[in-house]
Amino acid sequence: MEGDLFQLVEGMPPPPKRWARRSVCVYLRSEYPDAIAKMQAACRLAASIIAPFEIEVRVGAGAYVCGEETSLLNSLEGKRGEVRAKPPLPALQGLFGCPTVVNNVLTLAAVPHILSEGGRFLQFPGVDRSAGTMPIQLAGNIRHGGHEVAFGITLGELVHDIGGGIRLWPLVKAVQVGGPLGAYIHPDQFDIPFDYEVYAAADALIGHAGITVFDDGQGHGRDGSVSRWNSAPQKAAAKCTPCRLGSTCGVEVIDRIRAGGRKLDTLEQAPQMHNMLQTGRSREDEIALLTDLCETMQFGSPCALGGFTPIR
């Protein structure tokens, strides 16, 4: 949206003429003022030429959960961003009860290339069902940042060849793939190919292809996992119990596990150890409780925010 936004406008499919309202709505979060300003200018300049229909730019309040399509539709209707029960799917009953097609930026940006070069242009790179390319964002103590790569490249190649490896410390400790809710992948698994199906089979996800590299100089393990549990209630829609209460309970259980497994050398750990003694549960009992809680969140949450919070 900030670099080649006319490609995005050109890829927007025109609604059929028989539809009562032939319009397209672009939804952005308020945290991206440059993208908002450029998108609004592009629509004013080129909408009537490239896309002969109404294009409306709508700015949301910034709720993370509105990345889910039905929460996005609720936000567009002026309602709280909450996940809707499915069925009905948005294609049958979406925005204001009308059939609605929801696409992301990657899909629309690929349309002009498919129309001009043919479908095989984007199918040639990649593997199996994960065809084409993916823009990735490399973060952490890494030499090089984001790139666009073809599916099928291994995680090791992404970190060491594309990213140039870490800058200061000698070893990569783990890599988190898929953004803030992605799984931590150990270097022993660096031969895993960048492929949606392969990652799903490994209980991981590609997500929006955000990759964060952790080295020996970063205490990412437990602190990183607690951070994602802490952030879940702030980003959640507060609609479903597994996500709203499960994430809060998860932080409490993790704190008790951490306090019960080492000496109490700070005053901050004393209340956590006191809580464990009050519950009457051992460290093994707390781990079993956390495991059950993770399963409840993973399979009982209606959207990915709650389902991916406990992912390892």
CORWO-V862449 format. One record per backbone hydrogen bond with DSSP energy under -0.5 kcal/mol. NH is the residue of the N-H (numbers start at 1). CO is the residue of the C=O. If there is no record, write none. Layout:
{{NH;CO} {NH;CO}}
This chain:
{{7;4} {8;4} {9;5} {10;6} {11;7} {12;9} {19;16} {22;20} {23;21} {24;54} {26;56} {27;25} {28;26} {28;58} {30;60} {32;29} {36;32} {37;33} {38;34} {39;35} {40;36} {41;37} {42;38} {43;39} {44;40} {45;41} {46;42} {47;42} {47;43} {49;46} {50;46} {51;46} {51;47} {52;50} {53;51} {54;22} {56;24} {58;26} {58;56} {60;28} {60;58} {65;235} {66;63} {67;64} {68;65} {72;68} {73;69} {74;70} {75;71} {76;72} {77;73} {78;75} {79;74} {82;80} {92;89} {93;89} {94;98} {97;94} {98;95} {100;90} {102;100} {103;101} {108;104} {109;105} {110;106} {110;107} {111;107} {111;108} {112;108} {114;110} {115;111} {116;112} {117;113} {118;114} {121;118} {122;119} {123;119} {124;120} {127;130} {130;127} {131;129} {132;125} {134;149} {136;147} {137;209} {138;136} {139;137} {139;211} {141;213} {142;140} {143;163} {143;165} {144;163} {147;136} {149;134} {149;147} {151;132} {152;194} {153;150} {155;192} {156;190} {158;154} {159;155} {160;156} {161;156} {161;157} {162;157} {163;158} {165;159} {167;141} {173;171} {173;214} {174;214} {175;185} {176;212} {177;175} {177;183} {178;210} {179;210} {182;179} {183;177} {185;175} {185;183} {187;173} {189;186} {190;187} {192;189} {194;153} {195;193} {199;195} {200;196} {201;197} {202;198} {203;200} {204;199} {209;206} {211;137} {211;209} {212;176} {213;139} {214;174} {216;171} {218;215} {220;218} {224;220} {225;221} {226;222} {227;223} {228;224} {229;225} {230;226} {231;227} {232;228} {233;229} {234;230} {235;231} {236;232} {244;240} {245;241} {246;241} {247;243} {248;244} {249;245} {250;246} {251;247} {252;248} {253;249} {254;250} {255;251} {256;252} {257;253} {258;254} {259;255} {260;256} {261;257} {262;259} {265;263} {269;266} {270;266} {270;267} {271;267} {272;268} {273;269} {274;270} {275;271} {276;272} {277;273} {278;274} {279;275} {280;276} {281;276} {286;282} {287;283} {288;284} {289;285} {290;286} {291;287} {292;288} {293;289} {294;290} {295;291} {296;292} {297;293} {298;294} {299;295} {300;296} {301;297} {307;303} {308;304} {309;305} {310;306} {311;308}}
